[in-house]
Structures are given as structure tokens and as C-alpha cells.
């Protein structure tokens, strides 16, 4: 993963143009004990509003993954960056984007898999479930964007046996 606007994981087709987003919502979180739960609640309310306002199906899997990504990215921001955390949620007809900004300019790196390690798996999880993951260093801090597809892709069916 490179720390540039073009960096992506899984080679996505690029972000939608700003006018392609159906709705966007932003939230400032104080970084206190309840901010992670607040961020998850905001994410669910955002997805509920998108489904109510547009002929848009938000699969249960996308709802769950959005909450998971919000939780992991906000947890990391609260843990490693002093000050407020900004969360922006955007939805297009193809995907939900979770954008988290914090004040620490350090580009995070997923650690090597270690089943004995307790904790510090957040970025590994986000990389595994997001279609794209972009980290951009900002004049103050960094912005991390994870894209979660709206299409509910079922697991591959086993090959028929002869």
C-alpha cells in the first residue's frame, strides 16, 4: 500500500466522481471512550437513511462490513492519534466509502499474520474486507478511505463432483 491518492488494494476502478455519490455525511468524534460506538451508530443511521431516501438495496453483509470497518478505523485513530477523529460516509450506487481522518501523519502498515498476537489486527481486517483501501497523508495527519461494495457477493459454489 502506497500513501498516495491513487493507492488501492485489490485494484479497484477508482472512486466515483463527487456528483455520483447519492449522499454523504460527516461526523466529528472527540476520541473519548464512547466514540467508537457512536461511530458505528452513525454508520447504521447513514445506511438506513440511504435506503429510505433512494431505491437502493444495502445488503446485510455490506451493513455489517461497514460497521466493522468504521469500528476498526476509528479504534486505530483513537488509539494512536491525539485529538479529534473525523468520519465521512459516502454511498454511490456501487459502494459505501468509509473515510477516517486523524491527526497522526504516520502511515499505518498491516503486520504479518500471527495467530498468537493479541490485538493489532485492525488494518489486516480492513484490508481483507474492503475492495479498496487508500491512505493519504494530509498537511495535518492522514486520511484513510475504505470502499465496501454494495453488491452482495455470495461465496463461490463448490465445483460439482463427477
Rosetta blueprint (number, residue, H / E / L):
1 X L
2 X L
3 X L
4 X L
5 X L
6 X L
7 X L
8 X L
9 X L
10 X L
11 X L
12 X L
13 X L
14 X L
15 X L
16 X L
17 X L
18 X H
19 X H
20 X H
21 X L
22 X L
23 X E
24 X E
25 X E
26 X E
27 X E
28 X E
29 X E
30 X L
31 X L
32 X L
33 X L
34 X L
35 X H
36 X H
37 X H
38 X H
39 X H
40 X H
41 X H
42 X H
43 X H
44 X H
45 X H
46 X H
47 X H
48 X H
49 X H
50 X H
51 X H
52 X H
53 X H
54 X L
55 X L
56 X L
57 X L
58 X L
59 X L
60 X H
61 X H
62 X H
63 X H
64 X H
65 X H
66 X H
67 X H
68 X H
69 X H
70 X H
71 X H
72 X H
73 X H
74 X H
75 X H
76 X H
77 X H
78 X H
79 X H
80 X H
81 X L
82 X L
83 X L
84 X L
85 X E
86 X E
87 X E
88 X E
89 X E
90 X E
91 X E
92 X L
93 X L
94 X L
95 X E
96 X E
97 X E
98 X E
99 X E
100 X E
101 X E
102 X E
103 X L
104 X L
105 X L
106 X L
107 X L
108 X L
109 X L
110 X L
111 X L
112 X L
113 X L
114 X L
115 X L
116 X L
117 X L
118 X L
119 X L
120 X L
121 X L
122 X H
123 X H
124 X H
125 X H
126 X H
127 X H
128 X H
129 X H
130 X L
131 X L
132 X E
133 X E
134 X E
135 X E
136 X E
137 X E
138 X L
139 X L
140 X L
141 X L
142 X E
143 X E
144 X E
145 X E
146 X E
147 X E
148 X E
149 X E
150 X L
151 X L
152 X L
153 X L
154 X L
155 X L
156 X L
157 X L
158 X L
159 X L
160 X L
161 X L
162 X L
